């Protein structure tokens, strides 16, 4: 039986318009919308960024600087930066980076940000927070110097951690508020010499200001100097 040869199918040709005769732009691809890259703060300290996200990135860049604290670039960020910095105290991403978190606390103290007092007080109260973080927060409350810091520091005069109590004593000693005196009297009788020496020094300054004795009835060991006793390092500032 003879086999039937199949005729190969030729490609179909469709009429096309010559490029020269085609309307201009007919076969062009649609233009791609390209947005200019946005870099938060090309230089630290220049005009404040437009968005909150950019502002946060600029704050973090400032916190990572190794130089001594300079207020000018912080002031250049504008008023929106301060409330955002206070919010960042409780941010989990920030708290996951302890060194950066501590620098944020220190920056708020340097700026004297009174709006941070309540958040810092809550941070000292947070028992699950690292002791160093709580100590930084207590220290910052004293450096901010707001009278409302007395209320934030008062619950911690009996804290279990000697370092926390020492920072509380130092912070209360910096405050220009007579409400700090009763709490300093409690700390002046503290079992730790590293704590009671700070409170006693603060009370002596208050005695000079008030013109009356405050250190009456204290046990002799409460006024002993630390001497060569090793003290746990803490974020102290004069």
Buried (B, 14 or more C-beta within 10 A) or exposed (E): EEEEEEEEEEEEEEEEEEEEEEEEEEEEEEEEEEEEEEEBBEEBBEEBBEEEEBBBBBBBEBBEEEEEBEEEBBEBBEEEBBEBBBEBBEEEEBBEBBEBBBBBBBBBBBBEBBEBBEBBBBBBBEEEBEBBBBBBBBBBBBBBBBBBBBBBBBEBBEBEBBBBBBBBBBBBBBBEBEBBBEBBBBBBBBEBBBBBBBBBBBBBEBBEEEEEEBBEEBEEEBBEEBEEEEBEEBBEEE
